[in-house]
Amino acid sequence: MSAIKILARVLTARVGPHIELAVETESGEVLKVLATEDQVDRLVDELEDMLHAPAGPEEGGPPDAA
């Protein structure tokens, strides 16, 4: 597993039936992935749940790996 990087930005683009997610780190590294609309919808749901959940005991730290 690679070291955790700090997120700089996320860009999206439609590519045919998929959505391209480009994730850029502060150091300039870019990872591009293709996702289905359903996958992006589930990602949005997870992020919304996380944003509306009470803060955990280690607020501000990175989450545990899945």
PyRosetta script that sets phi, psi and omega in degrees:
from pyrosetta import init, pose_from_sequence

init()
pose = pose_from_sequence("MSAIKILARVLTARVGPHIELAVETESGEVLKVLATEDQVDRLVDELEDMLHAPAGPEEGGPPDAA")
pose.set_psi(1, 138.7)
pose.set_omega(1, -178.3)
pose.set_phi(2, -82.9)
pose.set_psi(2, 163.5)
pose.set_omega(2, 179.9)
pose.set_phi(3, -66.9)
pose.set_psi(3, 151.4)
pose.set_omega(3, 178.4)
pose.set_phi(4, -71.8)
pose.set_psi(4, 134.7)
pose.set_omega(4, 179.1)
pose.set_phi(5, -111.4)
pose.set_psi(5, 157.2)
pose.set_omega(5, 177.5)
pose.set_phi(6, -91.9)
pose.set_psi(6, 130.0)
pose.set_omega(6, -177.7)
pose.set_phi(7, -70.9)
pose.set_psi(7, 132.8)
pose.set_omega(7, 175.3)
pose.set_phi(8, -101.5)
pose.set_psi(8, -46.4)
pose.set_omega(8, 179.0)
pose.set_phi(9, -165.5)
pose.set_psi(9, 163.1)
pose.set_omega(9, 176.1)
pose.set_phi(10, -128.8)
pose.set_psi(10, 129.5)
pose.set_omega(10, 177.2)
pose.set_phi(11, -117.7)
pose.set_psi(11, 148.6)
pose.set_omega(11, 178.9)
pose.set_phi(12, -129.4)
pose.set_psi(12, 151.6)
pose.set_omega(12, 176.4)
pose.set_phi(13, -153.5)
pose.set_psi(13, 146.3)
pose.set_omega(13, 175.6)
pose.set_phi(14, -84.6)
pose.set_psi(14, 131.3)
pose.set_omega(14, 179.1)
pose.set_phi(15, -129.5)
pose.set_psi(15, 93.7)
pose.set_omega(15, -176.4)
pose.set_phi(16, 61.4)
pose.set_psi(16, -129.9)
pose.set_omega(16, -179.2)
pose.set_phi(17, -81.6)
pose.set_psi(17, -1.2)
pose.set_omega(17, -176.2)
pose.set_phi(18, -108.8)
pose.set_psi(18, 170.0)
pose.set_omega(18, 173.3)
pose.set_phi(19, -118.2)
pose.set_psi(19, 125.7)
pose.set_omega(19, 177.8)
pose.set_phi(20, -88.9)
pose.set_psi(20, 129.7)
pose.set_omega(20, 173.9)
pose.set_phi(21, -110.3)
pose.set_psi(21, 122.5)
pose.set_omega(21, 175.9)
pose.set_phi(22, -112.2)
pose.set_psi(22, 116.6)
pose.set_omega(22, -178.1)
pose.set_phi(23, -107.7)
pose.set_psi(23, 121.4)
pose.set_omega(23, -179.3)
pose.set_phi(24, -112.0)
pose.set_psi(24, 136.4)
pose.set_omega(24, 178.0)
pose.set_phi(25, -93.0)
pose.set_psi(25, 167.4)
pose.set_omega(25, 178.1)
pose.set_phi(26, -58.9)
pose.set_psi(26, -28.1)
pose.set_omega(26, -179.4)
pose.set_phi(27, -83.7)
pose.set_psi(27, 0.0)
pose.set_omega(27, 176.6)
pose.set_phi(28, 94.6)
pose.set_psi(28, -1.7)
pose.set_omega(28, 177.1)
pose.set_phi(29, -70.2)
pose.set_psi(29, 141.4)
pose.set_omega(29, -179.4)
pose.set_phi(30, -125.3)
pose.set_psi(30, 132.5)
pose.set_omega(30, 173.9)
pose.set_phi(31, -117.9)
pose.set_psi(31, 125.8)
pose.set_omega(31, 178.4)
pose.set_phi(32, -113.1)
pose.set_psi(32, 134.2)
pose.set_omega(32, 176.4)
pose.set_phi(33, -135.7)
pose.set_psi(33, 153.1)
pose.set_omega(33, 173.3)
pose.set_phi(34, -103.5)
pose.set_psi(34, 138.2)
pose.set_omega(34, 180.0)
pose.set_phi(35, -134.4)
pose.set_psi(35, 155.1)
pose.set_omega(35, 173.6)
pose.set_phi(36, -81.5)
pose.set_psi(36, 164.3)
pose.set_omega(36, 176.5)
pose.set_phi(37, -59.0)
pose.set_psi(37, -38.0)
pose.set_omega(37, 179.4)
pose.set_phi(38, -63.6)
pose.set_psi(38, -41.8)
pose.set_omega(38, 179.1)
pose.set_phi(39, -64.1)
pose.set_psi(39, -41.7)
pose.set_omega(39, 178.8)
pose.set_phi(40, -66.1)
pose.set_psi(40, -39.9)
pose.set_omega(40, 178.1)
pose.set_phi(41, -61.2)
pose.set_psi(41, -42.8)
pose.set_omega(41, 178.3)
pose.set_phi(42, -66.8)
pose.set_psi(42, -37.6)
pose.set_omega(42, 177.0)
pose.set_phi(43, -62.0)
pose.set_psi(43, -45.3)
pose.set_omega(43, 178.4)
pose.set_phi(44, -60.2)
pose.set_psi(44, -44.2)
pose.set_omega(44, 178.8)
pose.set_phi(45, -59.7)
pose.set_psi(45, -44.1)
pose.set_omega(45, 179.7)
pose.set_phi(46, -63.5)
pose.set_psi(46, -42.5)
pose.set_omega(46, 179.6)
pose.set_phi(47, -65.6)
pose.set_psi(47, -41.6)
pose.set_omega(47, 177.2)
pose.set_phi(48, -62.4)
pose.set_psi(48, -42.7)
pose.set_omega(48, 177.5)
pose.set_phi(49, -59.5)
pose.set_psi(49, -43.5)
pose.set_omega(49, -178.6)
pose.set_phi(50, -65.9)
pose.set_psi(50, -41.4)
pose.set_omega(50, -179.5)
pose.set_phi(51, -67.0)
pose.set_psi(51, -28.9)
pose.set_omega(51, -178.0)
pose.set_phi(52, -96.6)
pose.set_psi(52, -3.4)
pose.set_omega(52, 179.4)
pose.set_phi(53, -82.6)
pose.set_psi(53, 152.0)
pose.set_omega(53, 175.6)
pose.set_phi(54, -62.0)
pose.set_psi(54, 147.7)
pose.set_omega(54, -179.9)
pose.set_phi(55, -63.6)
pose.set_psi(55, 142.2)
pose.set_omega(55, 178.5)
pose.set_phi(56, -80.0)
pose.set_psi(56, 179.4)
pose.set_omega(56, -177.6)
pose.set_phi(57, -64.7)
pose.set_psi(57, -28.1)
pose.set_omega(57, -178.9)
pose.set_phi(58, -107.6)
pose.set_psi(58, 58.7)
pose.set_omega(58, -177.7)
pose.set_phi(59, -58.4)
pose.set_psi(59, 132.8)
pose.set_omega(59, 177.8)
pose.set_phi(60, 95.4)
pose.set_psi(60, -17.2)
pose.set_omega(60, 179.5)
pose.set_phi(61, -86.2)
pose.set_psi(61, 163.7)
pose.set_omega(61, 178.8)
pose.set_phi(62, -70.4)
pose.set_psi(62, 151.3)
pose.set_omega(62, 178.8)
pose.set_phi(63, -71.1)
pose.set_psi(63, 158.1)
pose.set_omega(63, 174.5)
pose.set_phi(64, -66.6)
pose.set_psi(64, 148.1)
pose.set_omega(64, 178.1)
pose.set_phi(65, -65.7)
pose.set_psi(65, 145.2)
pose.set_omega(65, -179.1)
pose.set_phi(66, -79.5)
pose.dump_pdb("model.pdb")
